[in-house]
Amino acid sequence: MLSSIHITSIVLTLLAVTALGIYSVKKVSTASDFAVGGKSVGVPLLVGTLVGTIAGGASTVGTAQLAYTYGMSAWWFTLGAGIALVLLGLFMAKPLRQSEATTVPELLGSAYGPKAIPPASIFSSIGIFLNIVGQILSAVAIFTAVFSMSPFLAAVISVLLVIFYVIFGGVWGTGMVGILKTVLIYGSMLVIGIIAVSNAGGFSGYTANLSYHPNFSLFGRGVAVDLAAGFSLVVGVISTQTYLQAMFSGRTYKESKKAAIISGLLMPPLGVGGILVGLYMKIHYPGIVPKEALPLFILTYLPDWIGGVVLAAIIISVVGTGAGLVLGIATMLSRDIYKGIFRKDALDHQVLFFSRLAIILVTGLTLVFTIGNMDSLILQWSFLSMGLRGATICFPLLGALFFKPYIRPKAAILAIGVAPAASILWALFLPGLLDPLYVGLILSALIITAGSFGYIQRKDIAKS
């Protein structure tokens, strides 16, 4: 049960984070400041944005939950995210930063023509939105389990926290709060990991009570399933506006590159604490609901004031991920749809106003979807989200960055529109046969390859 010390510690931590988000408004005077920090953001803030956005409920509560059920295979989320960020830094940071774009659809439009922008922006926004719903559902699960409040009240509080996290300072807010969040989450997961190992009597306490498979195997759910999980993270990260937005925001591509690599190296260790807790709770509390493994461990084994800070850090991690995703949608809607289509003559302050209005509208719509789907599985939202983002952006973006002279623009535009639509239809009517992510990626690759074949031939002929 929560004590008064728990509650005081939680409230003070949340107030500190909220105050930092409000303070970040001083950094914002233009729409560019809000969206990409005026393209002058340094490495610490970029790391805060990247880690602060990715390290959400899945890397904490979700990792402990999956470890409780399957063991080490729960590591694939943070491991896959880490691999993706390192690849992003090594191979994509330079062309992304040098593109001088603000959004991914804008970059695709410069490569394939303006007709690529609307479908890329719309389908990407829908895909990210589905993931935001999943984050709010995660936050609701935490609030209801820890505070015994109603799901509706938990959803309202979660949405309000998302708004305060990002609406005032945009990328400055997500970066500043992200730094604090990263410190809190790392400290928290380190503390609970050490306590779990200590209470277990060392690592031998784990191995003596649990079988090797599936508990200590990276492929506890099967090689195909777990490799697919890691692959989906790689595709999702390099296809999401929120993470690529950090690459657009750096002072130079070298700073963006460095930030992505540092963030990638930070991600895998983050999941270890959750795994250790999940396995510990599996040994000592075999009858609990798996998603309650981490909160129950915190309430049972940590001193009240530390437990309050850790619970607040987990809440911040979930809310912060949702806030970063909301910022990605707001940037695309304001830049690509509002200014790009409806108000091409919009002044800077009007774009900034619409960005903040979009945040409120998106979070409000998220609240409606969350309330209407309280009993749905969080992973269902995540899988569909990953499929839409990957199908819409992955191959067209890689083509724009590295193979632009060899891709027919019409083929890329067709892939941007058709592949995510096919993923949605597949998820609705044939969900059990193949993950929608693979359907969209395969179709996208086929459309681009087949549609550009003649284009390549004509270029070869012209050269000869």
N, C-alpha and C positions, 0 to 999 in steps of 0.2 A: 504493500500500500504506500501511496505517496505521503510523505510527511510535510510539515510546514517548511522545513529546510529545503526539501526537494523543490517545492513550489517556488520559494523565494529565489533559489538558485536558477531555476528555469526562467522565471520572469526577468531577472536581472540580465541574464545572457541574451535573451530575445530583445530586450530593450536596447542593449548595447549594439546589437546588429542593426536594429531598426534606425537608431540614431546615426550610425555610419552611413546607411543608405540615404538618409535625408541630407546628411552633410555633403554627400557626393554631388548634390545639385549645384554646388558652387563651381564644379568643374564644367558645367554644361551651359553654353550660351548659344550654340547653333545645333542644327539637326545632325551635322557631321560629328560634333562632340558627343551627341547622344548615341549615335549608331556605332561609330568606330573610333571614338575618342579623338576626333580630329586627325586620325592616323598618326598619333604621337604617343601611343601607349607603350610603356616600357615593359621589360621582361617580368618583373614581379606581378604587375597587374594582369598581364596576359596569362601567366601561370594561374593566378587567382581565378580568372574567367574560365579557363579550360578545366582545371581540376574542380573548381567550385561548381561547374555545371554538370560535369560527368559524374562526380562523386555524390550521387543521390541515394534514394532509398534502395536501389538495386545493389549498390556496393556496400551497404551496411546491413539494413534489415533483411534485404533479399538474399544477400550472401550467407548470412547466418541461417536463414530459413532453408536455403538449398543445401548448405553443408549439413544441417540437421538431418536432411532426408538422404542426400547422396554423397556427402563428404567433399573431397578435394575438387571435384568437378565444378563446385561453386566458384572456383578461382577464375573460370573462363571469362567472367564479365570484366573484372578489373585487368586481367591479363590481356584480353582482346582489346580493351580500350587503350591500354598502354602501348601495345604493338601499333595500333592505328595512329596514335599521336606521334610516335617516333617516325613512322612512315610519312605522316603529314609534314613533319618538320624537315626530314631529309630530302623529300622529293617534290613536295607541293608548295611549301612555304614561299619559295622564291617566285615562281610564276604567279601565285595567288597575290602576293603583295605587289609585284610589279604590274599587275593588271590594273591597279588603281581603281578597282571596283569596290562597291559597298555591299552588294549582295551577289549571291551565286546566280540568280536569274539575270542580273545585269551583265555578269561576265559571259553567260551563255548567249545573251542577246548580242554582245559585241562580236562573238565568234560566228554565230549562225544567223543573225538578223533579228529585228525586233519581234517577229512573230514567235520567237522562242521564249520570250519573257513571260507572257501571261500564264501559259500552262505550267511552266517551271515554278513560278511563284505560287500559283493556286494549289497544285498538287503537293509541293513541298510544305506549304502552310498546313494543308490538311493532315499530312503525315506527322508533322511536328505536333499539331494540335492533339492528335490521338495519344501521343506520348505524354503530353501535359495532363490529359485526363488520367492516365495511369499514375502520374506523380501525385495528383491530388487524391486519388484513391489510396495510394500508399500513405499519404499524410493522414487521411481519415482513419485508416487502420491504426496508426500510431496513437492519434488523439483519443480514439474510442477505447483502445486497450489500456492506455496509461492513465487517462483522466476520467474514464467512464462517462463521457459526454455523449449526446445524441449524434448520430452520423451527420444530420443536417447542420448542427452547430459546428461540428468538426470541419465540414466542407467549407462553410462560410469563413471560419477563422483561417483555414489554409489558403483560400483565395485572397483574403485581405493581406496576409503575410507576403504572398507572391507579389501583389501590387506594390507594397511598401519596399520590397527588396529591390525593385528595378525601375519603378516609374519615375523617380526623381532624377537619378543619375545615369540611366541607360547603361552603357558598357562600363562607365566609371563606377557606377553602383555595383554591378555584378563583379567587377574586378576588385574593388576595395573590400566588399563584403566577402568575395571569394577568397581573398588572402586570409581574412579572419576565420572563415569557414574551414579552409584547408588546415590551418593550425589547430583549430578545435577538433576537427575530425581525426587528424593524425594523432594528436595527443590522446583523444578518447579511445580510438581503436588500439593504440599502443598500450594504454593502461589496461583495458579489458582483456587484451590478448595475454599480457603478462600475468594478470590475476587468474585467468583461466588455466594457463600452464602451471602456475604455482599451486592452485587448488587441486589440479589433476595429479600432482606429484611428479611433475616433469613430463616430457614427451612419452616416457615409458608408460605413464598412466593412460595415455591414449591407445598405444599399440597393444597394451595388455587387455584392453576391454573391447576393442573394435577389430573386426576383420580387415584385411588389407583391401579387399574389393567388396563394396565400392568406395569405402571410406577414405582410402589413401591413394586412390587412382585418379588421374586427371580425366579418365574416360569411364567414370563410374556409371554414366547413363548410356554408354555405348560410344564407340569411336566416331561414328557418323554424326550422332546427335551433338556431341561436345565440340567436335571440330566445326560443325555448322554454327554452333553458338559463338565461337571465337570469330569465325568469318563474318557473321552477321554484325558483330561489333565493329570490325574494320570497315565494312561497307557503310554502316550507319554513321560512323564518325566522319568519314571523308565525304559524306553526302548531305551533311546537315549544316544549314546556314549558321547556327549558333557557334559551332566550332570553327568553321571557316571564317566567320566574322572576326574572330580573334586574329587570324592571319592577316586580314585586311587592315587591322587596327595598329599594327606595330609601327614603330618609328622607321625601321628599316626591315628588309626581309631577313636579315641576319638575327635581329631581335625576335622576330616572329618564329624563325627556325629554332633558335635557342629555347624559347619558351615552350614550343611544342615538344621538343625532345625532353626537356626537364619534366614537363607534365607527364609525358609517357613513362619516364622512369619512376615517377612517384606513384603511378596508379597500381601496379601489381602488388607492392607491399601493403597497400591499403586494404586489400581483401583478406589478408592473412588473419587479422584480428577477428573478423567475422567468422572465418572458418574455424578457428580455435574455439570460439564461443559456441558455435553450432554443434561441433563434435562433443564438447564438454557437456552441453545440455542434453545431447542424445544419450550419453552415458548415465547421467544422474537424474534426468527428468524425461524418461522415455514416453510418457503419456501426454505431453503438452501439444498444443497446436504449433506446428513448426514456425509460423510467422511470429510467434510470441517469444521465440528463443532469446533474441537479443534484449528486448525490453525487460523480460523476466530476469535475465542474468544481471542486468544493471540494477534493478530494484532490489535484488536479493544479495548481491555480493559487493557492491560499491558503497562507500560512505555516502551519506545522504547528499552532502553538498557537492561532491564529485559526481554522484549519480545525476543530480539535477543539471549540471553543466553538460554531461554526456548526452542526456536525453534532449536537451536544448540543441546540442550540436547535431544530433540525428535529425531533429525536426528541421533545422536550418539546411541540412544537406538535401533533404527531400524538397523543401520549399525553394531552395536556391537553384536546384536543377530545373524545376518548373519555371522559375523566373527567367533563367537564361534562355530556355526554349521559347518563352513568351516574347522575349526581346527579339529573337530571330524572326518570329512571325511578324511582329510589329514593324521591323525594319523592312522586310519584303513588301508588306502591304503599303507602307508609306512611300517607299522609293519606287517600287515597280508597278503598283496598281494606282495609288492615289496620284502621285506626281507623274508617273510614266504614262498613264492612260487618261485619267479623269481631269487632272489639274496640272497640265504640263507647265503652266506659268505660275505655279504655286511658289510663294516666297518661302524663304528658309524658316521663318518662325511658324508659318502655316504647316510645313512638313513636320517640324518638331511637335507642334500641337497635335497633329494627326497621329504621330507615333505614340504619344502618351494616351490619346483617346483609344487607339487600337489595342493598347495593353489592357485598358479597362474592359473594352468590348470582348476581347479574346478570353480574359479571365472570367467575365460574366457568363459567356457561353460555356466555358469549361464547367462552371458551377452547375448550370442547367444539365449538362450531360452527366456530370458526376452524380447528382441527385437522382437522375433517372436510371442510373446503372450501378447502384451501390453494391449489388450482389454479383456483378460481373467479375471475371478473372482479370487481374492486372496484366498478366502476360499476353492475353488476347489483344489488348490495346497495343502493347509493345511490339508484338510480332507484326501486326498490320502496319503500324507506324514505320517499322524498319523496312518493310517491303515497299511501301510507298516512297520513302525517301531514297532508298537504293535504286528502285526502278526509274524514278524520275531523274535523278541527278548523276549517279555514279559514272556510267559510261559516257554520257554526253559531256560531263565535266572533264574527265580524263582525256577525252578526244579534243576538247577545246584547249587544254593546257599543253598537250604533247603531240597531237596528230592533226591539228587544225587544217593543214594544207591537203590532207587526204580524205577528209570527210565532207560529203555533200551536205550543205546546210539543210535542205529539205528533208533528208533522211534523219538528221539529228532532231529536227523539230517534230517529225512524225514519231520518233522514239520517245521524246519527252512527253507527248500527249497520250500515245497508245499504251505504252508499257505500264504506267501506273494505273490506268483505267482497267487493264487486264488483271492487274494484281488485286484490285478491289473486287472485280467480278469473281475471280478465283476464290478469294477469301469468303465470299458470300455463298457460292454454290458448290465449290469443290475443296473445302478447307482441309480435308484429311489426306488428300492424295500427295500434295507437295506444298512446302511452305511458299506463300505468295512472294516472298523475297526472291526465290530462285526463278519463279515464273516471270516476274518483271525483269530481272537481270538478263535472263536468256532471251526474252523477246526483244529487249532493248538492244542487246548485242547483235541479234540477227537482223533487225531493221537497219541499224547503222552500217553493218558490214555489207549486207545485200544491196542496200540503197546507195552505197558509195563505191561499189565495185566498178561500175562504168566510169565514174568520176576519176578514179585512180588510173584506169586504162587511158583515158584521154590525156591526163597529165603526162603519163609515160610516153605517149605518142608525140605530144607536143615537144617534150624534151629531146626526143630522138630526131 
